[in-house]
Amino acid sequence: MGVLKKFEQRIEGLVNGTFAKVFKSEVQPVEIAGALQRECDNNATIWNRERTVVPNDFIVELSTPDFERLSPYSGQLGDELAGMVRDYAKQQRYTFMGPIKVHLEKADDLDTGLYRVRSRTLASSANQQAPERAPAGGPAARPGGYGYPPPAAAQPAGAPPMPPAPPPGGRGPASPMAQGRAAAPGPLPGARVRHWIEINGTRHQISRPTLVLGRSTDADVRIDDPGVSRRHCEIRTGTPSTIQDLGSTNGIVVDGQHTTRATLRDGSRIVVGSTTIIYRQAEG
């Protein structure tokens, strides 16, 4: 069973009484959990063949309405999210420089249902000589991302020098989720890339350069959702693939960010109306 599914089941066990009202907000805990996973992947720093360090201190910025709903339960929710990060790190063989913490903060510039994730690496005094290692048990970690490099004093003996921080004006550690994912490597020359989307567990192959999604029977993929327009949006495959709003009534949300056009990467979450679509691509 996947880490996100286990987390979702734990949260469902808490959705009683007060939690039932809290989680009716547009931002769902499992969405935040997925964003924390991506934040780890995008900010993973390889020190050597046996050690890949990821952030351990996370701040989740929420709109005022969502923050007011969730803040009374931030301690319990933060603990659950930290546990999810720990489980994911075990699966990916990531390590930490200190204890994992997840905090909620209010951001006045965000609308209801939107969020941002910031992260950094904080070394505890007990881990200044060697980072905390998540138990082995998963596939090798992948490099990439941006983030706060661990302090020089926190590097273990014999570790290679850490890369310098991003220059002013470059990619910073507080980007919105729609912009905060590291660019995926392009396909190998001559490689064939398959594209598809997943809606409610059903896979829809993308076999043409464009795919129109909407409520109309004329759409390439019909979505029976009253919040979806007849011709809601269009996916264009390419390098990179993109999604374009077609003048819909309710717009599109890509990886937690309202937008009219966005670049898609494997695993991108698209929300139209009340329907969530997962974009996928792979070589072969």
Disulfide bonds with the S-S distance in Angstrom:
none
